[in-house]
Amino acid sequence: MAEPVNLYIVLPCYNEEEILRKSAEKILNLYNRLLDDQTIRPESRMIFVDDGSKDRTWEIICSLHRSNKVFCGIRLSGNRGHQIALFSGMVYSAEQGADCVITIDADLQQDIEAVPEFLKKYSEGCDIVYGVRDSRDTDSFFKKTTATAYYKFMNFLGCDLIEQSADYRLLSNRAVKALSSYKENNLFIRGLVPTMGFQSDVVTFHVSAREAGESKYTLRKMISLALNGITSFSIRPIRLVSLMGMIVFVISLIMMILTLVDHIRGVTVPGWSTLTISIWFLGSVQLLSLGVIGEYVGRTYMETKNRPRYFISEKTGVGDD
């Protein structure tokens, strides 16, 4: 029988007052079962990371801690984004002596009943265990289609993403410490974790409908995360822009030759449509090219600042003494 582990479960929160107490009740039931089975040690903790919420999220976290010391929390000084909230919670947990850390969204749409399977893989020697969705039935057609296309596009760009994986995963203490050595500010954890090379495995889980409130992960935030992933792990878009420029140049040469031939033959062509289309086409290509290059230049600029990723303004629970 495997030795009990000191498990920390990290739950990032942003304006989650409507669902937090329900999630805490579920996670506490899981904690008690794991404790009874001697899978985890009594010092295991559930860490809520308040990502600068505007509602009563932090107040509820403090109330949960007062009712049960299993619940702990850290509050970021401002809204730093989902990836930073995850990262801060994992690093904090590793600093408190966690043997392994599991990250999961605070709404618990990701099935917490997969946690024992995560821990089983960990006991078998895995430093990283990826949570992979068994289906996307709960997603809209748009989200399902774009998510599938994004994973395929990222693999095309050379990023070794685990297809249909989520930010529901287990990392050992040494894997978290290795992750913390990455210095970029524009974090894309799904892309970073596979680059570490530790022994890993996969656990499938089911996603259920949200019980209360609405998801705070808006389309704008999803697009921002997608751009972070693309620009953090591949320079292929720049090469594609260069290839597009070469193709357009070749087409321009062909059009130039055809125009000269028509001129020599004395063929009169009105030319207005061709000229207008050409100007718009070339202008759009230039703007697209500048936009892609600008993304990389902007992110390079932000990385050179080397600013701190986050600050913790308050803590409750482990380490607050």
N, C-alpha and C positions, 0 to 999 in steps of 0.2 A: 504493500500500500504506500502511495506517495506521501511525503511529508506535507503537512498543511502549509500554505503559503500566505505571506502577508500581501493581500490583494488590495489595490486601490482602484476604484472605479471613478473615472472623471466624466462629469456631465456638464458641458458648456451650456450656459443659459443666456438668453437675451429676451427680456420682456416675457417671461414664462410664468407669470403669477397664476394664470388660469389652470395650468396643468401640473405645477410643481408638487403640490401635496399628494396628488394621485400617483405621480411618478415615485415620490419618496416612499409611499406605502408599498408599492410593488417591489422597489429595490430593497427595502428592508425585509420583506418576506423572503426574497432570494438570499439575502445575507444570512438570515437565521437558518435557512435550509442548508446552506453551504457550511455554516458553523456547526450545525448538528451532525453533518456528514464528515466533519473534521477535514474538509477540503481547504478551508481557510483558517487563519489564526484570528483570535479575538481582536487584535490590534488593527485588523483590516478596516479601511475607511471608504466612505463614499464622498467624493470631493465635488461640490458644485462650484463652477467657475462663472461668476457674474460678469458678463462682458459689457459693463457699463449700462445696465438696464435703466430705463426711465420709469418703470412701474415699481411694484412692491416686491420684486424678485429677491433683493438682498434682505429685506425685512423677513421674508418667509424663510430664507436660508438660515438666518440667525435663530428664528423660532424653532426650526427643525433641529438645530444643534442643541438648543436648550432642552428640547424634549428627549433627545437621544444623541449621545456623544459619537455615535457611528457617523452621523452627518457632519461634515465639515464644509467650509467654504472659503474661497478667496475672491476678492472683488477687484477687478481691474479698474484703473483710474479713469478709463474712458472706453468707448466702443472701439476695439482694435480688430474685430473681425473673428469669424469662426475658427480659422486656422491658428491664429495667435492664442485664442482662448484654449483650444485643445493643447497647444504646445506648452503654455504656461502651466496648465493643470498637470501635464505629464512630468515636466521638469520638477515642479513642486512635490509631486508624489515620490519621485525618485530620491529627492533630497530628504524626504521623511523616512526613507528606508524601505519603500515598497519593493517586494521581490518582482512583482509584475504589475503592469497598469493596463486596464481596459478602458477605452474611450467609447462613449455612446451618447447619442443626442438626448437632451433632457426630456423630450416628449415620449421617449421609449417606444417610438413606432418600430424601431429595430428590436426584434424579439430577444428579451433578456434571458429566455430559457436556453439560449445558445451559450451562455457564459460557462456552464460546467464543461461543455465541449472545448471551449477555448482553453480552460485550465487543464484539461486532459492533454491537449496538444503541448501545452507548456511543460507538463510533467514528463512528457516523452522527449523533451530536449529542444523544443522550438523556442527561439527568441522572439519570433514574430509570427503571429497568427492573424491572417486576413479574414475579415467578415465579408462574405460575398452573397449578394441577394439571390434568392432562389427564383424570383420573378419580379416583374415590374407591373403587376396587375393593378396596384393601387395608384399608379401614376397616370396622368393624362396622356393622350396620344402624342401631344407635342413634346412633353417631357421625356416620354419613353423613347421617341424617335431621336431627339436631339442628344440624349444621354448615350444611346448606343452608337450614334455617329461620332460623338466626341471621343469615346474610348478607341474606336477604330482610327480616327484621325491622329490621336496622340501616339498610338502604336506606329502609324505611318511616319510620324515625325521622329521616331526613335526613342520615345519615352516608354519604359518597360512597366506600363500600368497593368495591374491585375484587373481584368475585365469584370465589370459590374461590382467591383469592390466599393466599400464605403469607408467612412471615418469611424466605423465600428471595428476595432481591432485590439489585439493584445500585443504589448511590447514588454520584454523583460527589462530589468533595471539597467543592464549594460546596453541594451538597444536604445533606451531612452537617453542615456548618457552619450551614446554615439550620435543620436539625432541632434542633441543639443550642441554638438560641435559644428554643425552647419550654421554658417553665419549670415545667410541671406535674410533680408527683411520680408521679401515677398514670398512667404512660405506656401508651398504646395506639398503637404505632407504625404499625400497619396503617391506622389512621384518620388519623394525623397526616400521613403522607407525601403522600397525595393533596391535602391542603390547601395544599401549598407551591406548586403550580402550574407546576413546571418541565416541560420537554418530557419526555414519557414514552412507553414502549411496553411490550409484554407478550411474555414468552417462556413457552411451555408446557413442563412437565417431568413426568416419570413418577415416581411414588412406589413404591419397592420395600419388601419386608418387611425388618424389622430383622434383622441377622445374628447379634447376640449381645446378651444382657441384655434388660432390659425398659425401655419408655419411662418416663422420669421425669416426663413431663407428665401428671399425674393428673387425674381428673375434677374434683377440688377446684380445681386450678390453672386448668383450662379455664373453670370457672364464674367464678372470680375475674377472669380476663382478659375474659370476656364482660361482666361487670358493669362493669369499667373502661371498656370500649368504649361501653356504653349511657350511663353517667353522665357520661362525658367529652365526649360529642358531641351530646347532645340533652336538651332540657328537656321533650320531648313526653310522657314518662311522667307528669310532674307535671300537665300539661294533661289527660291521659287520666283521672287521678284526679279532677280538678275536674269533668270531663264525667260521670264515673261518679256523683259526688256530686249533680250536677244531675238525672240520670236517676232516682236513688233518691229524691230530693226530690219529683219529679213523681209517682212511683209512690206515695209516702207520701200525697200529697194526694188521689190517686184512692182509695186505701184508706180514708182518713179520710171522704171523701164517702160511699162505699159503706157504711161503718160507721154513719154518721149516718142514712142512708136506712133501713137495717135497724132501727135503734133507733126511728125514728119509726113504722115499720110494725109494731113490736112483735114482730119476729122474734127468737127466742131462739137464739143461737149459742153452742155450748160455748166456742170461742175459744182453748182451750189450745194446740192445734197451731199456729194462726196466730200467736199471741203468741210461742211458743217459736221458731218459724222466723224470725220477724221479728227477734227479739233476736239470734239467732245470725248472721243475714245482715248486719244492720247492724253488729254487732260485728266481723265479719270484714272488712267494707268499711273500717271505721275503722282496724283494725290494718294492713290492706294499705296504706292511705293513709299512715299514720304511718311504715310501713316504707320506702316509696318516698321520702317526704320526708326521712326519716332518712339514707338513702343519700347524698342530695345535701348535706345539712347536714354529715354526717361527712366527706365528701370536701372540702367547702369549708373545714372546720376543719383538715384535714391540709395543704391547699394553703397556708393562711395561715401555717403554721409555717415554710415556706420552708427546710426542712432539706436538707442535701446528699443527693443521690440515692444515692451510693455512695462508698466509699473503696477505693483500691487498696493492699493490704497487701504484695504482692510482685510483681516483674516478672522475666521472663527473656527475653533476646533484645534486640530493638530498643529503644533508649532506656534500658536498665538501667545504662548507664555514667554 
